[in-house]
Amino acid sequence: MSSSGAPIGPALPPGESIELPEIGRLFVRRTNGPPGSPTVMLLHGWTVTADLNWYPAFEPLAQRASVVAFDHRGHGLGLPTRKFKFSDCASDVLAVADALGIDRFVCVGYSMGGAIAQMAARAAPDRISGLVLGAASTSFRGRGLRAVRFALVPVVAAVSRLAPMRLRHWGWEQTVFNVIGTGLGRWAQTEVLKGDPQAMLDAGTELFNFDSSPWIAELPMPIAQIRTLGDKVVPDYLQQELADAVDGISVYSYRGGHSSVVTDFDSFWGCLGKALDSVGVPAQSTSAGAAAPDPSSADASR
């Protein structure tokens, strides 16, 4: 804990507040990579923040590319929103690039961030030079009992709008405290609780309705996928749907749950490094691969 009583999290790169014309001010983290290296924009998953999703990745990524990360609307320090929409989040990606003077860049999206990355690439295929999609799919609804449960999210989101704000925040706090433990989890709790509870439910509705299968194959940029095998949040069969939808996609797999992007970062990094190579973000030095795992823990499935 800090002297103020706030939980102490991991070391993070510096950040700044930037102005997005006609949108608002947004807190962005940015690190400069080697001279002449491309820019990678990191897009985080549902309910978490960029810091929580990507804190292990900032340092190794900065050894091969410039890195930009920010919180999506209603999440963390993201822009406030009355109704969370993927289309707005995709527009924010491009607005951040404009504000920072970045012409072309690679999007790395994890889970929900993968859906937003796909939509940004569809909106501006001339700006996004490559996609890396982790624990993602062309659709998140699924089938069977999963689809039935997921169908309740839009209903809960609609009912939530009728509840007092204090009740919404209390319910969200109880959910977070029950899911996230102590230790580093105290910092994680703080990060997640920065978000707007209604935005979380609206984001769930967007995930329920998302379907890129009619158009993802038309995207012109190289696409790589990182598959988290055994993932219970985005099951293997949904991740396989993404692999099947794009001819020539580069697929890299390791066995790990949905939170393994943080809890088993070595395995995730082993795949991310290869995925970045495949979309035009090569390693700049041998130190960039120092965190790669033993080949037995992460392997290319294609």
MIKE-577735 format. One line per 10 residues: number of its first residue (from 1); their letters; for each residue x, y, z of N, C-alpha, C, CB. Coordinates in pm, whole numbers, plus 50000, padded with zeros to 5 digits. Last residue first. Glycine has a CB too. Layout:
N
NUM) a) X/Y/Z/X/Y/Z/X/Y/Z/X/Y/Z  ...
//
This chain:
302
302) rsadasspdp) 49976/47687/46303/49977/47692/46157/50106/47756/46112/49855/47769/46102  50036/47685/46561/49948/47577/46519/49930/47579/46368/49813/47587/46589  50336/47738/46719/50253/47781/46609/50167/47663/46564/50338/47837/46491  50342/47715/47076/50383/47670/46945/50285/47722/46840/50391/47517/46941  50467/47713/47397/50390/47792/47300/50437/47754/47160/50407/47947/47325  50612/47538/47544/50497/47601/47608/50414/47684/47514/50543/47686/47721  50829/47446/47406/50727/47348/47439/50600/47412/47496/50781/47247/47537  51013/47656/47387/50925/47626/47273/50814/47529/47305/51005/47570/47162  51004/47856/47681/51053/47735/47617/50959/47699/47503/51064/47618/47718  50917/48202/47609/50918/48079/47686/50989/47967/47613/50777/48038/47719
292) aaagastsqa) 51080/48521/47598/51010/48414/47529/51021/48284/47608/51065/48395/47388  51216/48732/47699/51107/48680/47781/51034/48565/47717/51011/48790/47811  51401/48802/47506/51450/48742/47629/51340/48681/47712/51522/48843/47709  51359/48926/47268/51305/48791/47282/51342/48725/47413/51351/48707/47170  51483/49164/47291/51338/49166/47276/51278/49029/47293/51299/49223/47142  51750/49117/47291/51688/49133/47422/51537/49133/47412/51734/49261/47487  51822/49117/47027/51806/48988/47090/51737/49001/47224/51940/48920/47107  51620/49367/46858/51743/49322/46924/51716/49188/46988/51792/49425/47029  51385/49405/46728/51493/49497/46695/51626/49453/46755/51459/49635/46742  51151/49191/46572/51234/49221/46689/51351/49306/46645/51282/49091/46758
282) pvgvsdlakg) 50906/49337/46345/51014/49245/46381/51086/49287/46507/51113/49233/46268  50616/49360/46248/50679/49427/46362/50790/49336/46413/50574/49459/46476  50461/49231/46050/50553/49339/46015/50609/49420/46129/50486/49429/45926  50315/49016/46120/50240/49133/46072/50330/49254/46051/50128/49168/46169  50494/48827/46214/50414/48792/46097/50334/48909/46040/50319/48680/46132  50602/48943/46443/50687/48918/46328/50604/48900/46202/50775/48794/46351  50374/48925/46605/50421/49056/46560/50515/49042/46441/50490/49130/46674  50368/48648/46647/50257/48713/46578/50299/48850/46526/50136/48727/46672  50603/48610/46793/50590/48550/46660/50479/48616/46579/50564/48400/46672  50534/48758/47024/50653/48792/46947/50646/48736/46805/50777/48741/47016
272) lcgwfsdfdt) 50307/48619/47112/50294/48756/47065/50415/48797/46981/50278/48851/47184  50411/48372/47198/50322/48379/47081/50313/48520/47026/50183/48328/47117  50567/48457/47413/50625/48370/47311/50543/48371/47183/50637/48228/47363  50379/48595/47565/50481/48670/47493/50547/48585/47385/50586/48723/47590  50236/48379/47673/50168/48474/47585/50270/48550/47501/50082/48572/47666  50437/48263/47829/50377/48187/47719/50307/48280/47621/50278/48083/47773  50486/48478/48004/50594/48421/47925/50540/48344/47804/50681/48329/48012  50244/48525/48138/50286/48616/48033/50398/48559/47948/50328/48746/48093  50034/48410/48289/50134/48328/48221/50191/48408/48105/50073/48192/48172  49884/48621/48386/49931/48520/48482/50033/48423/48422/49815/48441/48535
262) vvsshggrys) 49823/48777/48155/49896/48834/48269/49961/48724/48353/49803/48919/48356  49709/48609/47981/49779/48722/47923/49862/48794/48029/49679/48820/47857  49557/48442/48136/49698/48405/48116/49777/48513/48044/49707/48276/48038  49291/48474/48166/49376/48570/48237/49525/48542/48216/49345/48568/48385  49189/48255/48029/49169/48388/47974/49260/48491/48040/49025/48430/47990  49441/47990/48043/49310/48049/48061/49305/48193/48012/49269/48043/48207  49637/47803/47806/49624/47895/47918/49484/47953/47925/49727/48007/47908  49859/47681/47580/49751/47641/47669/49749/47733/47790/49768/47492/47714  49898/47854/47269/49953/47799/47392/49835/47765/47482/50052/47899/47461  49957/47931/46923/49875/47879/47032/49958/47842/47153/49796/47759/46985
252) yvsigdvada) 49905/48124/46638/50002/48081/46739/49925/48047/46866/50110/48191/46767  49850/48166/46297/49791/48127/46425/49900/48072/46517/49679/48022/46405  49792/48386/46040/49898/48320/46116/49846/48292/46256/50028/48408/46120  49571/48348/45764/49594/48397/45899/49707/48317/45964/49466/48387/45984  49502/48252/45515/49637/48302/45534/49665/48359/45671/49665/48406/45434  49164/48345/45537/49266/48271/45462/49403/48335/45488/49235/48270/45310  48960/48348/45806/49058/48431/45736/49162/48343/45667/49127/48530/45833  48796/48172/45944/48733/48279/45866/48830/48355/45778/48665/48375/45959  48931/47995/46104/48869/47943/45982/48819/48054/45890/48755/47852/46017  49005/48155/46319/49109/48093/46236/49052/48046/46103/49173/47976/46310
242) leqqlydpvv) 48750/48210/46423/48833/48317/46368/48939/48261/46276/48898/48398/46482  48677/47955/46506/48596/48022/46405/48671/48139/46342/48465/48071/46466  48854/47905/46711/48873/47834/46586/48792/47899/46473/48832/47687/46602  48739/48053/46913/48867/48099/46858/48898/48030/46726/48980/48075/46959  48518/47888/46955/48498/48024/46907/48628/48080/46848/48447/48114/47021  48638/47655/47046/48562/47649/46921/48533/47788/46866/48432/47574/46942  48763/47733/47289/48842/47694/47173/48763/47700/47044/48898/47555/47192  48589/48018/47442/48623/47876/47423/48698/47849/47293/48498/47793/47427  48652/48260/47633/48636/48253/47487/48681/48112/47447/48721/48367/47411  48650/48149/47892/48576/48272/47862/48550/48284/47713/48655/48395/47912
232) kdgltriqai) 48810/47929/47910/48668/47910/47940/48585/48034/47910/48651/47871/48085  49069/47803/47716/49008/47927/47768/48859/47903/47789/49032/48046/47669  49204/47606/47593/49147/47575/47722/49082/47695/47789/49252/47519/47811  49442/47819/47439/49374/47690/47442/49326/47655/47582/49467/47580/47389  49437/48102/47308/49456/48060/47446/49377/47930/47466/49409/48172/47548  49592/48204/47016/49485/48122/47073/49523/48076/47213/49456/48001/46981  49640/48482/46837/49698/48411/46951/49584/48337/47019/49770/48509/47051  49667/48549/46492/49582/48513/46605/49666/48444/46711/49466/48422/46559  49714/48806/46250/49767/48696/46330/49675/48673/46449/49913/48726/46378  49686/48936/45927/49620/48911/46055/49685/48792/46123/49468/48887/46037
222) pmpleaiwps) 49770/49196/45696/49799/49065/45757/49737/49054/45895/49951/49043/45766  49488/49377/45544/49614/49371/45617/49642/49230/45669/49612/49471/45734  49235/49384/45424/49353/49364/45340/49485/49344/45414/49367/49480/45250  48934/49212/45492/49035/49304/45543/49167/49278/45471/49052/49289/45697  48761/49016/45416/48786/49122/45318/48893/49220/45366/48658/49197/45288  48711/48855/45628/48797/48801/45522/48834/48905/45418/48730/48683/45455  48524/49000/45776/48664/48998/45819/48758/48946/45712/48677/48913/45943  48250/48998/45702/48343/49092/45638/48489/49077/45676/48301/49228/45668  48083/48816/45834/48050/48853/45696/48158/48936/45626/47922/48929/45694  48203/48789/46095/48219/48682/45996/48181/48724/45854/48136/48564/46036
212) sdfnfletga) 48175/48958/46305/48256/49007/46193/48268/48904/46082/48394/49045/46242  47954/49042/46532/47973/48934/46434/48048/48991/46314/47835/48873/46391  47811/49123/46848/47922/49136/46753/47930/49015/46660/48054/49152/46829  47622/49093/47047/47575/49125/46912/47686/49126/46807/47507/49259/46913  47771/49041/47275/47665/48948/47237/47624/48969/47091/47543/48963/47330  47927/49273/47286/47991/49143/47261/47889/49040/47214/48063/49093/47387  47723/49455/47350/47796/49468/47224/47868/49339/47188/47898/49583/47233  47659/49359/47605/47559/49355/47499/47624/49367/47362/47456/49468/47519  47895/49419/47737/47854/49280/47724/47749/49262/47615/47800/49229/47855  47876/49695/47729/47983/49631/47654/47954/49482/47635/48119/49650/47726
202) dlmaqpdgkl) 47665/49730/47904/47646/49767/47763/47754/49703/47675/47646/49920/47747  47793/49649/48138/47680/49572/48087/47654/49603/47940/47555/49600/48171  47988/49850/48156/48028/49710/48152/47915/49623/48095/48067/49661/48293  47835/50080/48174/47915/50060/48053/47960/49914/48041/48037/50153/48054  47738/50048/48432/47645/50040/48319/47720/50017/48188/47561/50168/48310  47975/50081/48586/47902/49954/48584/47806/49940/48467/47827/49937/48713  48266/50222/48472/48124/50252/48489/48045/50121/48480/48076/50355/48381  48583/50161/48643/48490/50159/48532/48346/50191/48573/48494/50026/48466  48734/50135/48865/48733/50268/48803/48626/50276/48694/48870/50301/48744  48737/49870/48930/48633/49952/48991/48633/50096/48939/48648/49953/49141
192) vetqawrglg) 48969/49780/48805/48839/49741/48750/48728/49832/48802/48808/49595/48784  49168/49896/48972/49162/49925/48829/49023/49896/48772/49266/49843/48753  49112/49782/49221/49103/49926/49204/49091/49964/49057/49225/49993/49265  49164/49512/49165/49030/49555/49205/49011/49704/49181/49006/49522/49353  49439/49529/49116/49349/49491/49007/49206/49532/49039/49357/49341/48981  49529/49590/49372/49549/49689/49266/49454/49658/49149/49697/49690/49218  49453/49348/49484/49398/49473/49538/49415/49586/49437/49468/49510/49672  49598/49154/49348/49456/49166/49321/49395/49293/49378/49385/49048/49375  49840/49143/49458/49831/49227/49340/49685/49249/49305/49908/49164/49222  49651/49067/49742/49784/49081/49687/49781/49181/49574/49839/48946/49638
182) tgivnfvtqe) 49330/48903/49668/49413/49003/49735/49552/49007/49672/49424/48974/49886  49103/48845/49390/49155/48822/49524/49241/48935/49576/49234/48696/49526  48801/48895/49221/48944/48926/49226/48992/48917/49370/48973/49067/49168  48534/48822/49271/48607/48760/49161/48757/48776/49177/48562/48818/49028  48432/48969/49483/48417/48824/49486/48503/48753/49382/48272/48787/49464  48483/49230/49407/48547/49179/49528/48540/49026/49534/48482/49240/49652  48315/49249/49179/48460/49259/49165/48531/49200/49287/48502/49406/49146  48058/49226/49294/48103/49132/49191/48255/49131/49182/48042/49167/49055  48052/49446/49463/48042/49312/49519/48091/49207/49421/47897/49282/49560  48072/49656/49274/48175/49637/49375/48172/49495/49431/48159/49739/49487
172) wgwhrlrmpa) 47827/49625/49139/47953/49606/49067/48067/49583/49165/47983/49727/48977  47645/49688/49342/47644/49555/49282/47772/49524/49209/47527/49541/49188  47715/49957/49383/47727/49859/49492/47732/49717/49435/47609/49873/49593  47649/50071/49137/47789/50069/49180/47810/49969/49293/47834/50211/49225  47371/50034/49137/47453/49977/49031/47599/49965/49074/47443/50062/48903  47298/50185/49362/47276/50041/49363/47360/49973/49255/47128/50009/49342  47359/50443/49273/47428/50390/49390/47415/50238/49397/47373/50453/49519  47180/50477/49061/47323/50468/49033/47399/50406/49150/47379/50605/49001  46884/50276/49066/46960/50392/49114/47110/50371/49091/46932/50418/49262  46773/50117/48759/46815/50111/48900/46890/50238/48940/46904/49988/48924
162) lrsvaavvpv) 46734/50125/48493/46622/50170/48577/46659/50175/48725/46502/50079/48557  46952/50012/48382/46932/50154/48358/46820/50212/48444/46902/50178/48211  46919/49743/48438/47013/49820/48518/46993/49970/48501/47155/49783/48482  46755/49653/48234/46698/49668/48368/46788/49756/48455/46680/49529/48434  46945/49648/48025/46827/49733/48015/46765/49758/48152/46724/49670/47922  47128/49459/48123/47173/49595/48093/47055/49692/48087/47249/49598/47960  46970/49231/48136/47021/49289/48260/47066/49433/48238/47138/49204/48315  46934/49198/47859/46819/49217/47946/46862/49283/48076/46750/49082/47974  47194/49156/47763/47118/49274/47719/46997/49303/47807/47073/49256/47576  47246/48911/47916/47321/49034/47939/47246/49156/47887/47457/49024/47873
152) lafrvarlgr) 47110/48688/47836/47057/48760/47953/47126/48895/47972/47073/48675/48078  47256/48571/47641/47137/48644/47599/47075/48723/47714/47033/48548/47541  47441/48425/47780/47484/48551/47721/47365/48637/47681/47574/48525/47600  47288/48199/47840/47334/48288/47948/47372/48425/47894/47452/48226/48021  47253/48099/47580/47137/48131/47663/47177/48228/47773/47077/48003/47723  47517/48054/47500/47436/48152/47427/47314/48194/47508/47391/48094/47292  47586/47853/47684/47660/47980/47681/47576/48088/47614/47795/47963/47608  47420/47643/47616/47397/47713/47742/47469/47846/47747/47440/47626/47858  47449/47684/47261/47404/47608/47377/47379/47694/47499/47503/47502/47411  47722/47901/47154/47604/47818/47135/47566/47749/47265/47628/47715/47023
142) grfstsaagl) 47853/48233/47095/47864/48090/47118/47733/48018/47096/47912/48064/47257  47915/48509/47098/47789/48459/47153/47797/48311/47185/47676/48486/47056  48124/48625/46974/48147/48581/47112/48024/48514/47173/48189/48697/47197  48285/48612/46658/48162/48625/46736/48187/48567/46873/48042/48554/46665  48536/48588/46571/48448/48668/46487/48314/48690/46555/48428/48601/46350  48752/48625/46860/48679/48549/46760/48605/48645/46668/48580/48449/46826  49033/48592/47092/48925/48663/47024/48859/48573/46920/48978/48791/46957  49285/48570/47212/49165/48522/47282/49040/48587/47224/49175/48551/47433  49415/48837/47017/49437/48738/47120/49308/48700/47190/49537/48788/47221  49520/48940/46712/49397/48919/46789/49419/48805/46888/49277/48889/46696
132) vlgsirdpaa) 49679/49182/46539/49707/49065/46623/49590/49053/46719/49846/49080/46701  49696/49327/46219/49614/49295/46335/49671/49173/46407/49468/49269/46294  49839/49602/46033/49835/49462/46076/49749/49447/46200/49976/49410/46103  49806/49864/45963/49891/49782/45877/49892/49636/45916/50030/49835/45879  49562/50093/45938/49604/49982/46024/49677/49879/45938/49481/49916/46098  49497/50269/45734/49571/50319/45850/49630/50205/45933/49481/50404/45937  49343/50153/45544/49465/50218/45497/49553/50266/45612/49431/50334/45407  49116/50068/45674/49214/49966/45633/49345/50025/45582/49154/49879/45526  48918/50179/45875/49034/50248/45817/49142/50148/45777/49092/50351/45918  48708/50009/45944/48680/50151/45922/48794/50221/45851/48653/50220/46054
122) raamqaiagg) 48835/49766/45981/48734/49777/45876/48706/49923/45842/48604/49707/45918  48993/49830/46198/49058/49792/46072/48959/49800/45956/49115/49651/46083  48797/49872/46391/48884/49983/46352/48951/49954/46218/48990/50009/46460  48695/49612/46408/48609/49720/46360/48691/49842/46318/48508/49759/46468  48916/49473/46510/48858/49434/46382/48774/49547/46324/48774/49307/46397  48946/49605/46757/49053/49612/46657/48999/49575/46518/49169/49519/46695  48714/49523/46887/48732/49665/46855/48839/49682/46748/48768/49745/46981  48773/49250/46915/48656/49292/46838/48670/49438/46795/48527/49272/46921  48999/49266/47076/49010/49206/46944/48893/49242/46856/49021/49057/46956  48899/49368/47310/48987/49453/47231/49010/49398/47091/49120/49470/47300
112) msygvcvfrd) 48774/49142/47410/48692/49250/47356/48774/49345/47271/48625/49326/47469  49071/48980/47354/48932/48955/47389/48843/49065/47329/48915/48948/47542  49304/49225/47266/49282/49104/47346/49135/49094/47383/49369/49104/47473  49478/49347/46985/49357/49347/47067/49339/49216/47139/49236/49377/46983  49694/49551/46838/49696/49426/46913/49578/49430/47009/49832/49405/46989  49740/49709/46532/49652/49693/46648/49671/49555/46708/49504/49715/46608  49994/49910/46396/49942/49775/46416/49855/49774/46539/50058/49672/46429  49972/50203/46185/50006/50132/46307/49945/49992/46305/49958/50210/46431  50024/50522/46031/49992/50379/46020/50042/50307/46144/50055/50318/45892  50043/50786/46152/49973/50761/46026/49929/50615/46016/50063/50796/45908
102) igladavalv) 50020/50974/46435/50058/50840/46387/49976/50809/46263/50035/50732/46497  49974/51200/46592/50047/51212/46466/50095/51080/46409/50163/51303/46485  49812/51186/46806/49954/51161/46832/50038/51168/46704/49972/51026/46897  49564/51226/46695/49612/51322/46795/49761/51307/46821/49534/51305/46925  49542/50996/46531/49547/51130/46472/49609/51230/46569/49407/51177/46431  49530/50795/46727/49639/50796/46630/49654/50934/46567/49615/50689/46521  49289/50872/46848/49413/50874/46926/49533/50878/46833/49421/50750/47019  49113/50826/46636/49129/50962/46688/49256/50974/46771/49007/51002/46772  49128/50550/46607/49178/50634/46499/49200/50778/46546/49080/50631/46381  49013/50476/46853/49144/50424/46813/49206/50515/46707/49132/50278/46759
92) dsacdsfkfk) 48761/50595/46840/48859/50646/46935/49001/50601/46899/48824/50600/47077  48632/50428/46659/48661/50567/46619/48765/50629/46711/48533/50651/46620  48608/50205/46823/48689/50196/46703/48726/50335/46652/48615/50117/46594  48429/50310/47012/48563/50269/47055/48658/50258/46935/48557/50133/47131  48203/50344/46852/48267/50460/46913/48410/50428/46956/48186/50509/47034  48151/50077/46788/48179/50171/46680/48246/50297/46734/48051/50209/46605  48086/49960/47032/48213/49927/46969/48249/50027/46860/48207/49786/46910  47946/50166/47283/47934/50106/47151/48072/50077/47094/47854/50198/47055  47770/50252/47574/47893/50196/47519/47865/50130/47385/47955/50094/47617  47615/50538/47638/47584/50406/47585/47708/50352/47514/47461/50412/47487
82) rtplglghgr) 47739/50749/47761/47601/50720/47800/47559/50581/47752/47506/50826/47743  48071/50762/47884/47978/50728/47777/47839/50705/47833/48027/50603/47702  48399/50906/47926/48266/50871/47977/48171/50845/47861/48210/50984/48068  48704/50753/47821/48603/50857/47802/48470/50815/47862/48585/50889/47652  48893/50582/48081/48843/50606/47946/48738/50715/47941/48786/50480/47890  49012/50492/48305/49018/50636/48281/48968/50672/48142/49159/50687/48300  48803/50215/48326/48918/50284/48384/48910/50435/48369/49044/50236/48320  48558/50238/48075/48653/50153/48145/48765/50239/48202/48710/50042/48052  48414/50415/47921/48349/50356/48036/48435/50264/48119/48231/50282/47992  48609/50341/47635/48502/50419/47697/48436/50344/47813/48397/50456/47592
72) hdfavvsarq) 48932/50198/47708/48814/50218/47626/48706/50293/47705/48760/50082/47576  49248/50342/47788/49127/50272/47833/49011/50302/47740/49091/50311/47977  49546/50287/47590/49450/50372/47661/49329/50288/47699/49408/50495/47574  49872/50287/47449/49762/50215/47516/49674/50315/47589/49817/50109/47615  50137/50237/47226/50032/50328/47271/49922/50243/47335/49976/50414/47152  50480/50206/47154/50361/50145/47211/50265/50254/47258/50397/50050/47327  50722/50132/46905/50658/50232/46990/50522/50177/47032/50643/50371/46916  50905/49821/46923/50809/49912/46862/50772/50023/46960/50682/49836/46818  51090/49669/47063/51076/49643/46920/50981/49740/46850/51028/49502/46898  51093/49739/47322/51222/49706/47265/51214/49676/47115/51280/49587/47337
62) alpefapywn) 50834/49764/47400/50905/49888/47369/51043/49862/47312/50916/49973/47493  50769/49503/47474/50721/49556/47345/50798/49681/47304/50571/49589/47354  50881/49478/47730/50936/49402/47617/50890/49454/47481/50899/49256/47630  50716/49684/47869/50863/49690/47859/50917/49607/47743/50925/49642/47989  50437/49609/47835/50490/49740/47797/50641/49737/47774/50457/49842/47903  50346/49366/47929/50388/49375/47789/50458/49505/47755/50269/49359/47700  50244/49367/48184/50368/49292/48162/50426/49314/48022/50343/49145/48183  50013/49541/48149/50131/49588/48223/50255/49501/48203/50099/49594/48370  49774/49494/48010/49899/49498/47934/50023/49529/48016/49887/49598/47826  49548/49491/48175/49559/49392/48068/49703/49379/48016/49467/49428/47954
52) ldatvtwghl) 49594/49709/48344/49577/49576/48400/49598/49468/48294/49438/49562/48462  49613/49925/48163/49722/49895/48256/49713/49752/48307/49719/49993/48375  49364/49917/48034/49485/49893/47957/49601/49856/48049/49521/50018/47874  49132/49731/48243/49191/49853/48191/49313/49818/48108/49229/49951/48305  48828/49528/48219/48959/49563/48275/49005/49696/48217/49063/49452/48245  48586/49481/48085/48582/49515/48228/48717/49559/48285/48534/49396/48306  48734/49323/47807/48610/49364/47875/48632/49376/48026/48497/49264/47846  49075/49417/47712/48954/49336/47717/48843/49396/47803/48987/49201/47767  49252/49671/47514/49229/49580/47626/49093/49511/47620/49242/49655/47755  49485/49722/47268/49343/49737/47300/49304/49629/47400/49255/49728/47171
42) lmvtpsgppg) 49771/49897/47174/49719/49788/47254/49574/49817/47295/49807/49765/47378  49941/49963/46881/49838/50013/46971/49772/49895/47040/49732/50098/46894  50266/50013/46776/50167/49912/46814/50069/49975/46911/50235/49787/46877  50456/50147/46512/50378/50171/46634/50277/50059/46653/50306/50307/46628  50790/50051/46396/50647/50080/46382/50583/50107/46517/50575/49965/46312  51110/50224/46418/51023/50108/46442/50877/50147/46427/51049/50050/46583  51279/50440/46398/51228/50380/46275/51134/50263/46294/51339/50338/46192  51451/50365/46695/51432/50457/46583/51383/50384/46458/51564/50532/46552  51257/50162/46925/51380/50191/46852/51354/50285/46735/51445/50060/46802  50974/50336/47079/51054/50220/47048/51184/50258/46980/50976/50124/46960
32) ntrrvflrgi) 50835/50519/47341/50902/50523/47212/50989/50400/47193/50987/50651/47199  50512/50483/47484/50656/50464/47494/50715/50465/47354/50690/50332/47568  50228/50608/47644/50303/50598/47519/50451/50579/47549/50281/50722/47432  49893/50615/47756/50032/50578/47783/50103/50560/47650/50041/50448/47870  49648/50865/47796/49714/50770/47706/49854/50741/47757/49719/50824/47561  49335/50995/47873/49466/50959/47927/49525/50846/47843/49455/50917/48076  49159/51241/47690/49180/51099/47719/49322/51076/47769/49153/51012/47594  48896/51470/47632/49034/51444/47674/49046/51300/47723/49077/51543/47787  48682/51460/47338/48714/51487/47477/48859/51459/47507/48627/51404/47567  48563/51507/47077/48538/51385/47156/48563/51410/47304/48628/51269/47106
22) epleisegpp) 48642/51720/46928/48499/51689/46925/48465/51561/47002/48454/51676/46782  48974/51597/46930/48879/51699/46885/48737/51645/46872/48923/51755/46752  49115/51486/47209/49059/51430/47087/48951/51527/47039/49000/51285/47112  49401/51568/47383/49272/51617/47338/49234/51549/47208/49275/51770/47321  49554/51371/47642/49554/51432/47510/49412/51473/47472/49612/51336/47404  49757/51325/47917/49620/51352/47875/49624/51424/47742/49543/51435/47982  49999/51063/47950/49962/51203/47932/49816/51212/47890/50053/51271/47827  50236/50851/48124/50116/50878/48048/50090/51026/48038/49997/50809/48110  50517/50621/48141/50450/50750/48166/50327/50766/48077/50547/50866/48141  50471/50268/48220/50530/50379/48145/50455/50508/48170/50531/50347/47995
12) lapgipagss) 50478/50128/48553/50411/50153/48426/50480/50267/48353/50262/50186/48449  50520/49875/48795/50575/49993/48728/50512/50007/48590/50730/49984/48718  50214/49755/48955/50343/49739/48887/50392/49871/48829/50332/49634/48778  50063/49915/49246/50064/49828/49131/50202/49817/49070/49965/49877/49027  49955/49949/49571/50067/49973/49480/50065/49870/49369/50203/49970/49556  49647/50091/49684/49730/49974/49655/49837/50007/49553/49643/49860/49605  49645/50379/49899/49610/50318/49771/49700/50198/49745/49622/50420/49655  49738/50504/50121/49647/50393/50141/49605/50324/50013/49528/50438/50214  49929/50689/50091/49792/50739/50087/49690/50629/50111/49765/50806/49953  50158/50545/50084/50135/50624/50204/49993/50679/50209/50235/50738/50210
2) sm) 50045/50229/49932/50117/50355/49933/50087/50431/50062/50081/50440/49811  50084/49881/50000/50000/50000/50000/50088/50125/50000/49905/50000/50122
//
